Amino acid sequence: MTTRETRENNVWLENRPPTVSREEWEAAHQKMREKEKELMRARDALAAERRRMPWLAVEKDYVFEGRGRKMSLLDLFDDRRQLIVYRAFIEPGISKWPKHGCVGCSMIADQVSHPAHLNARNTSLAFVSRATQADLGRMKAQMGWEHIPWYTLTDDFDRDFGVDEWHGTNAFIREGDKVFRTYFVNGRGDEQMGNHWNYLDITALGRQEEWEDSPEGYPQTPPYAWWVWHDDLETHPERDE
């Protein structure tokens, strides 16, 4: 260890919390848990308010490239009721391209859980960027992002939804062929994305579990009824309307 490292190590050690008895530690832990539970209940209440936010109709037609063809925003739903779209800057002109894209967007992609769990709640996930499908295929293989559906932007979708110069996550819902924007988060809020629970909490329908405070008539099931193994296709629910 260098002299500098030793000095820095000593500084934080001098300011670290005290060592206490088991009883004192348990008491401090319980006090912290009470605060954490308050925060969890506040997050639940905020998500309940989010489910009551007004919807914004999407009036324009947008075109993406993916799966070897042109696709509309409605196509990205993949016949499901809800859609979550993350705008990633994995594309030419960003960071160390073509070796890498935006390091922050790459970190977000690294923490994305398997979409099968969103699919089980009738929700699809899409990552979009301006890289070609060939480049995105290369990056998916290089970075281990094969489980994430990636699409190429071709128009003003990113500008219209606040993600042309900065990353962000938009949530949409559909009624038949009509699409609505229901929520948007960016900045540090995006740090929480990737976990399927947090993704569902920003959607109009939420986790769709019986304990949630949702408007009357919203789809809800017992908390564990929809859980799946992502590699077991037989456990995946049908894409009901």
ABEGO torsion letter per residue (X at the ends): XBAAAAAAAAAAAAABBBBBBAAAAAAAAAAAAAAAAAAAAAAAAAAAAAAABBBBBBABBBBBBEGGBBBBAAAAAGGBABBBBBBBBBBBGBEAOAABBBAAAAAAAAABBBAAAAAAAGBBBBBBBABBAAAAAAAAAAAGAAABBBBBBABAAAAAAGAAABBEBBBBBBBEABBBBABBBBEAAAAABGBAAAAAAABAAEAGBAABBBBBGBBBBBAAAABBBAABAAABBBBBX
